[in-house]
């Protein structure tokens, strides 16, 4: 009787999940109700609830309803038919045309039991529909990508569809400046938009605008490597820098001191990209660096970052503790912020009060109280921390510990029942503890507050075009492998190069981590004013992998090359 009731209340997939015991009836009803409220699909809402992963749902749906399962990561977007389904239907029903063969249309869907969707597609196309099950998160990303490609054609680029957002203050600044006529030159505006758009589409992290005596160049940082993309005429440098400064709410008349600002590029109705802008006076004009802040990086999840299973367990156990301090260390651009945001995303629940002090807040996180540090106005990290403690916080995130006062307040907050997350610029995890001592923090305070330190680097990830290579046994042993590791069960890979990776052999990056929980023995070493070497030796005895050893595991797994690991880690 219960089964009959369930089938009348729930959709086909939800009903199947309940009947197979994968989902409780109450949970299924709540998720379906929420999906109706938010106007999202049942599958999307199910994945957001973290009851099942996207892959688990796809495998279950394919197995239960007897449809083929496809990995969308293997699909080339350029080969998809683009004139079969209209953009509105694709977005609203979350389907994608894969192939048209005669009067049969193969469509990608994450919910093949949604008959209403299938009927609508059948009605709109007058074709026989063949559903193919895909993972919902990959489908969402691909739909978004296709939508953006439609929105950002060259025709739109020259028109008004892409707008750099302005405020009234900026409009006034333009009027007041005598150079405004020059700044608003249409070619300069279009050129800048083209540069920004190309950077976003290519997955670039930073854009450098650099003036020199004889030439002007623009460089992109992709996967950690800088490469030149354009050399516009030298005469454009003032117009370009003024344009960027106006949009970023900076003082365009001030060219003698560095400035920091933000800007926003509206790509489409459902997507906008933020940029962090920094200017620096050089001999021949202002160098401008723009950091692209991608909000999707905060929602990647721990698995996507590259933590090993044991490292992931240590990290999650630490951040879920009621109080203590977790420190993330590494050089600039090593992904510290993304790691912290990922931890915050895990902790971000209705029952938890989270406050962050950042310089500046790079990614907006709904549900998190983010504060931009402003030294000129007196809002320092230390001042923000003091006010946080009066705001009944559960979790505090400090962008960076730079001085004794910030370190002191952070540690006291960790000792008085708060979870504190922060970053520090050191080379490895053991060196962090001695760095805090050198700042002036008392050893007993460090020992009682710090519960975990993670050091990280980013190495370039091998593209799919990778090929096995032979590396001399001596070189592998010299890199850090043991005789037991070289048992012939694995093969190192080298980079080749193809169209997808622009002949570099690398596509994307993978994190390399040293995750060091602070044990009782380490606390004793700290209390006795032990050195970084003493702590490192103890960590080794406790089985903590250093950065090089973690990197060698990535080589073993075929994710990156040995030369890349040797480049980003010391031995």
MIGU-392788 format. One line per 3 residues: number of its first residue (from 1); their letters; for each residue x, y, z of C-alpha. Coordinates in steps of 0.25 Angstrom, whole numbers, plus 2048, in hexadecimal, padded with zeros to 3 digits. Example, Ala and Ser with C-alpha at 12.3 -4.5 7.8 and 13.67 -1.06 7.14 Angstrom:
1	AS	831 7EE 81F; 837 7FC 81D
//
This chain:
1	XXX	800 800 800; 80B 809 803; 812 807 7F6
4	XXX	805 80B 7EF; 804 818 7F7; 813 81B 7F4
7	XXX	811 819 7E5; 806 823 7E5; 80E 82E 7EC
10	XXX	81C 82C 7E7; 822 82D 7D9; 826 821 7D2
13	XXX	835 822 7D6; 832 826 7E4; 828 81A 7E5
16	XXX	833 810 7E0; 83D 816 7EA; 833 814 7F6
19	XXX	82F 806 7F1; 83E 801 7F0; 841 806 7FE
22	XXX	84B 811 7F9; 842 81C 7FE; 838 81E 809
25	XXX	82A 822 805; 82A 82E 80E; 837 833 808
28	XXX	832 830 7FA; 825 838 7FD; 82D 844 803
31	XXX	837 844 7F8; 82C 844 7ED; 825 84F 7F4
34	XXX	831 858 7F5; 834 855 7E6; 826 85A 7E3
37	XXX	828 867 7EC; 836 86A 7E6; 832 866 7D8
40	XXX	83D 85D 7D7; 83C 84E 7D3; 83B 843 7DD
43	XXX	849 83D 7D9; 850 84B 7DB; 849 84D 7E8
46	XXX	84D 83E 7ED; 85B 841 7EA; 85B 84E 7F1
49	XXX	855 847 7FD; 862 83E 7FD; 859 832 7FF
52	XXX	85F 82C 7F2; 86B 830 7E8; 868 834 7DA
55	XXX	86F 827 7D5; 867 81E 7DF; 85A 824 7DA
58	XXX	85E 822 7CB; 862 814 7CD; 856 811 7D5
61	XXX	84D 817 7CA; 854 810 7BE; 853 802 7C5
64	XXX	845 804 7CA; 83E 809 7BD; 847 802 7B4
67	XXX	84D 80E 7AC; 85C 810 7A8; 865 818 7B1
70	XXX	86F 822 7AB; 87A 82A 7B1; 878 838 7AC
73	XXX	887 83B 7AE; 88A 833 7A2; 881 83C 799
76	XXX	886 846 790; 87D 852 791; 880 857 782
79	XXX	87A 849 77D; 86C 84B 784; 860 84F 77B
82	XXX	85D 85D 77E; 850 85F 776; 847 854 77B
85	XXX	843 859 789; 841 868 78D; 849 86E 798
88	XXX	83D 870 7A1; 839 862 7A0; 847 85D 7A3
91	XXX	848 866 7B0; 83A 864 7B5; 839 855 7B3
94	XXX	848 852 7B5; 84A 84A 7A8; 854 84A 79D
97	XXX	854 845 78F; 85F 83B 78D; 85D 835 77F
100	XXX	852 835 774; 851 829 76C; 846 828 762
103	XXX	839 82B 76A; 840 827 777; 845 831 781
106	XXX	84F 82D 78C; 84E 836 798; 856 837 7A4
109	XXX	84E 838 7B1; 851 835 7C0; 842 830 7C2
112	XXX	83E 827 7B7; 831 824 7BF; 82C 832 7BE
115	XXX	821 82F 7B3; 81D 83E 7B3; 82A 842 7AE
118	XXX	82B 837 7A3; 81D 83A 79E; 820 849 79D
121	XXX	82D 846 795; 825 83C 78C; 81A 847 78A
124	XXX	824 852 787; 82D 84A 77D; 823 840 777
127	XXX	82E 835 779; 82F 828 780; 836 82A 78D
130	XXX	842 821 792; 846 825 7A0; 854 824 7A4
133	XXX	857 825 7B3; 862 82F 7B7; 868 834 7C5
136	XXX	85F 841 7C9; 86B 849 7CD; 873 847 7BF
139	XXX	866 84A 7B8; 863 857 7BF; 872 85B 7BC
142	XXX	870 858 7AD; 863 85F 7AC; 869 86B 7B3
145	XXX	875 86B 7A9; 86C 86A 79D; 863 875 7A2
148	XXX	86F 87E 7A4; 875 87B 796; 867 87F 791
151	XXX	867 88C 799; 875 890 796; 876 890 787
154	XXX	87F 89A 780; 872 8A1 77C; 86E 8A3 78B
157	XXX	87C 8A7 78E; 87B 8B4 786; 86D 8B6 78B
160	XXX	866 8B9 798; 864 8AA 79D; 871 8AA 7A5
163	XXX	872 8B5 7AF; 87C 8B9 7B8; 874 8BE 7C4
166	XXX	875 8CC 7C8; 870 8D4 7D4; 86C 8E3 7D4
169	XXX	879 8E6 7DB; 881 8E1 7CF; 878 8E8 7C5
172	XXX	87B 8F5 7CD; 88A 8F2 7CD; 889 8F0 7BE
175	XXX	883 8FE 7BC; 88C 905 7C5; 899 900 7BE
178	XXX	89E 907 7B2; 8A3 8FA 7AC; 895 8F4 7AD
181	XXX	893 8F5 79E; 89F 8EE 79B; 89C 8E3 7A5
184	XXX	88F 8E0 79F; 895 8DD 792; 88C 8D2 78C
187	XXX	898 8CA 786; 89F 8CA 794; 892 8C6 79B
190	XXX	890 8BA 791; 89F 8B6 792; 89E 8B5 7A1
193	XXX	891 8AD 7A1; 898 8A4 796; 8A4 8A2 79F
196	XXX	89C 89F 7AC; 892 896 7A4; 89D 88E 79E
199	XXX	8A4 88C 7AC; 897 887 7B2; 894 87D 7A7
202	XXX	8A3 878 7A7; 8A2 876 7B6; 8AD 880 7B9
205	XXX	8B0 884 7C8; 8B7 892 7C6; 8B8 89C 7BB
208	XXX	8C5 8A5 7BB; 8C5 8B3 7B4; 8D3 8B7 7B3
211	XXX	8D9 8C4 7AD; 8E8 8C4 7A9; 8F0 8CF 7A2
214	XXX	8EF 8CA 794; 8E2 8C1 795; 8D6 8BD 79D
217	XXX	8D2 8AF 79F; 8C7 8A7 7A5; 8C9 899 7AB
220	XXX	8C0 88E 7B1; 8C3 885 7BC; 8BD 877 7B9
223	XXX	8C0 86B 7C2; 8CB 873 7C9; 8D3 877 7BC
226	XXX	8D3 885 7B6; 8D2 886 7A7; 8D1 892 79E
229	XXX	8C4 894 797; 8C5 8A2 791; 8CE 8AE 78E
232	XXX	8C4 8BA 78C; 8CA 8C8 787; 8D2 8CF 792
235	XXX	8C8 8DB 790; 8BD 8D3 796; 8C3 8D1 7A4
238	XXX	8BD 8DE 7AA; 8AF 8DC 7A5; 8AF 8CD 7A9
241	XXX	8B4 8CF 7B7; 8AA 8DB 7B9; 89F 8D2 7B4
244	XXX	8A2 8C7 7BD; 8A3 8D1 7C9; 896 8D7 7C6
247	XXX	88F 8CA 7C6; 896 8C5 7D3; 892 8D2 7DB
250	XXX	8A1 8D7 7DC; 8A6 8E5 7DB; 8AA 8E7 7CC
253	XXX	8B2 8F4 7D0; 8BB 8ED 7DA; 8C6 8E6 7D2
256	XXX	8D1 8E7 7DD; 8CD 8DC 7E7; 8C7 8CE 7E6
259	XXX	8B8 8CC 7E7; 8AF 8C0 7E9; 8A1 8BF 7E4
262	XXX	896 8B5 7DE; 88E 8B5 7D2; 883 8AC 7CC
265	XXX	880 8A7 7BE; 872 8A3 7BB; 872 898 7B1
268	XXX	864 894 7B1; 857 894 7B9; 85C 889 7C2
271	XXX	86B 88B 7C2; 874 896 7C7; 883 895 7C9
274	XXX	88A 89E 7D4; 899 8A3 7D2; 8A2 8A7 7DC
277	XXX	8AB 8B3 7D7; 8B8 8B8 7DB; 8C0 8C3 7D5
280	XXX	8CF 8C6 7D7; 8D7 8D2 7D2; 8E3 8CE 7CA
283	XXX	8EE 8D6 7C2; 8E5 8D6 7B6; 8D7 8D7 7BB
286	XXX	8CE 8CF 7C4; 8CE 8C0 7C4; 8C0 8BA 7C6
289	XXX	8BE 8AB 7CB; 8B0 8A6 7CB; 8AC 899 7D3
292	XXX	8A0 892 7CD; 898 88D 7D9; 88F 881 7D5
295	XXX	884 87F 7DF; 883 870 7DA; 891 86D 7E0
298	XXX	88B 86E 7EE; 881 863 7EC; 88A 859 7E6
301	XXX	88A 850 7F2; 896 849 7F9; 897 83E 7EF
304	XXX	89A 847 7E3; 8A5 84E 7EA; 8AE 842 7EA
307	XXX	8AF 83E 7F9; 8B3 82F 7FB; 8A8 827 803
310	XXX	8B0 828 810; 8B3 836 80E; 8A4 839 80B
313	XXX	8A0 832 818; 8AA 83A 821; 8A5 847 81B
316	XXX	897 844 81C; 898 83F 82B; 8A0 84C 82E
319	XXX	896 856 828; 88A 84F 82E; 890 850 83D
322	XXX	889 85A 845; 895 863 848; 8A4 864 844
325	XXX	8AC 86A 839; 8AF 864 82B; 8BA 86B 823
328	XXX	8BC 86A 814; 8CA 86E 80F; 8D0 870 802
331	XXX	8D5 87B 7F8; 8CD 884 7F0; 8C4 87E 7E6
334	XXX	8C5 870 7EC; 8B6 86E 7EE; 8B5 872 7FD
337	XXX	8A9 87A 7FC; 8A1 86F 7F4; 8A5 865 7FF
340	XXX	89F 86E 80A; 893 872 802; 890 863 800
343	XXX	891 860 80F; 888 86C 811; 87E 866 807
346	XXX	87E 859 80F; 87B 860 81C; 871 86A 816
349	XXX	864 865 81C; 858 86C 822; 85C 869 830
352	XXX	86B 86F 82F; 86F 87E 82F; 87B 880 826
355	XXX	883 88D 826; 88F 890 81D; 899 89B 81C
358	XXX	8A0 89C 80F; 8A8 8A6 806; 8A0 8A6 7FE
361	XXX	894 89C 7FE; 897 894 7F1; 88B 88C 7EF
364	XXX	87D 88F 7F5; 877 883 7FD; 868 884 800
367	XXX	866 882 80F; 874 886 813; 876 894 819
370	XXX	882 89A 811; 88A 8A6 816; 894 8AE 80D
373	XXX	8A0 8B2 815; 8A3 8C1 813; 8B0 8C6 81A
376	XXX	8AE 8D4 816; 8A1 8D5 81D; 8A6 8CD 829
379	XXX	89F 8C0 826; 8AB 8B7 827; 8AB 8A8 829
382	XXX	8AD 8AA 838; 8A1 8B4 839; 898 8AB 831
385	XXX	89B 89F 83A; 898 8A7 846; 88A 8AB 841
388	XXX	888 89C 83C; 889 897 84A; 87E 8A0 84E
391	XXX	875 89B 843; 873 88D 849; 87B 885 83E
394	XXX	87D 876 83D; 887 877 831; 891 882 82F
397	XXX	899 883 822; 8A5 88D 822; 8AB 88F 814
400	XXX	8B9 890 818; 8C1 890 826; 8CB 89C 823
403	XXX	8CE 8A1 831; 8CF 89D 840; 8C2 8A4 843
406	XXX	8BA 89C 839; 8C1 88F 83D; 8BE 892 84B
409	XXX	8AF 895 84A; 8AD 889 840; 8B4 87F 84A
412	XXX	8AC 884 856; 89F 883 84E; 8A3 874 84B
415	XXX	8A6 872 859; 898 878 85D; 88F 86F 856
418	XXX	890 874 847; 894 86D 83B; 89F 876 834
421	XXX	8A4 874 826; 8AF 87C 820; 8BB 87D 817
424	XXX	8CA 87F 819; 8D5 881 80F; 8DF 876 812
427	XXX	8E6 86B 80A; 8E0 85F 811; 8D8 85A 81D
430	XXX	8E3 859 827; 8E9 866 824; 8DB 86D 827
433	XXX	8DC 86A 836; 8EA 870 837; 8E5 87C 82F
436	XXX	8DA 87F 83A; 8E5 87E 844; 8EE 888 83D
439	XXX	8E2 891 83C; 8E1 891 84B; 8D6 887 84E
442	XXX	8D9 87F 85B; 8DC 871 858; 8D1 86C 862
445	XXX	8C7 874 85B; 8CB 86E 84E; 8CB 860 854
448	XXX	8BD 861 85A; 8B6 868 84E; 8BB 863 841
451	XXX	8B5 855 83D; 8B9 853 82E; 8C2 85A 824
454	XXX	8C2 857 815; 8CC 85C 80B; 8C9 85C 7FC
457	XXX	8CE 85E 7EE; 8C8 85E 7E1; 8CE 855 7D6
460	XXX	8C9 855 7C7; 8C0 849 7C4; 8C3 840 7B8
463	XXX	8BA 841 7AC; 8B3 835 7A6; 8BD 835 79B
466	XXX	8C8 830 7A5; 8D1 824 7A2; 8D9 81A 7AA
469	XXX	8E8 81E 7AB; 8F4 817 7B0; 8FB 81D 7BC
472	XXX	909 817 7C1; 907 810 7CE; 912 818 7D4
475	XXX	90B 825 7D1; 8FE 820 7D7; 906 81C 7E4
478	XXX	90D 829 7E4; 8FF 830 7E3; 8FA 829 7F0
481	XXX	8F5 81B 7EC; 8F9 80F 7F4; 8FD 802 7EE
484	XXX	8EF 7FC 7F3; 8E8 807 7EB; 8EF 803 7DE
487	XXX	8E8 7F5 7DD; 8E4 7F6 7CF; 8D5 7F8 7D2
490	XXX	8D5 806 7CC; 8DA 80E 7C1; 8DE 81D 7C1
493	XXX	8D8 826 7B6; 8DD 832 7AE; 8D7 83E 7A8
496	XXX	8D4 83D 799; 8CB 849 794; 8BE 84A 78C
499	XXX	8B4 854 788; 8AC 853 795; 8B8 857 79D
502	XXX	8BE 860 793; 8CA 857 791; 8CF 859 79F
505	XXX	8CC 84B 7A4; 8C5 850 7B0; 8B6 854 7B3
508	XXX	8B2 859 7C0; 8B9 857 7CE; 8BA 84D 7D9
511	XXX	8BC 850 7E8; 8C8 84A 7EF; 8C6 84A 7FE
514	XXX	8CD 848 80B; 8C2 846 816; 8C8 846 824
517	XXX	8BF 844 830; 8C6 849 83D; 8C8 83D 846
520	XXX	8CA 83D 855; 8D9 83A 852; 8DA 846 848
523	XXX	8D4 84F 853; 8DE 84A 85D; 8E9 84E 853
526	XXX	8E3 85C 851; 8E2 85E 860; 8F1 85B 861
529	XXX	8F4 865 856; 8F7 85A 84C; 8FC 85E 83E
532	XXX	8F5 85C 830; 8FE 850 82E; 8FA 84A 83B
535	XXX	8EB 84B 837; 8EE 846 829; 8F5 83A 82F
538	XXX	8EA 837 838; 8E0 839 82D; 8E8 82E 824
541	XXX	8E7 825 830; 8D8 826 830; 8D7 823 822
544	XXX	8D4 831 81D; 8D8 833 80E; 8E0 83F 80A
547	XXX	8DD 847 7FD; 8E7 83F 7F5; 8E1 831 7F9
550	XXX	8D3 836 7F7; 8D8 83B 7E9; 8DE 82E 7E6
553	XXX	8D1 827 7E8; 8CA 830 7DE; 8D5 82C 7D4
556	XXX	8D3 81D 7D8; 8C4 81F 7D5; 8C7 825 7C7
559	XXX	8C1 833 7CB; 8CE 83B 7C8; 8DD 83A 7C4
562	XXX	8E9 838 7CD; 8EF 845 7C7; 8E3 84D 7CC
565	XXX	8E4 847 7DA; 8F3 84A 7DB; 8F0 858 7D6
568	XXX	8E5 85B 7E1; 8EC 854 7ED; 8F9 854 7F4
571	X	901 848 7F8
//
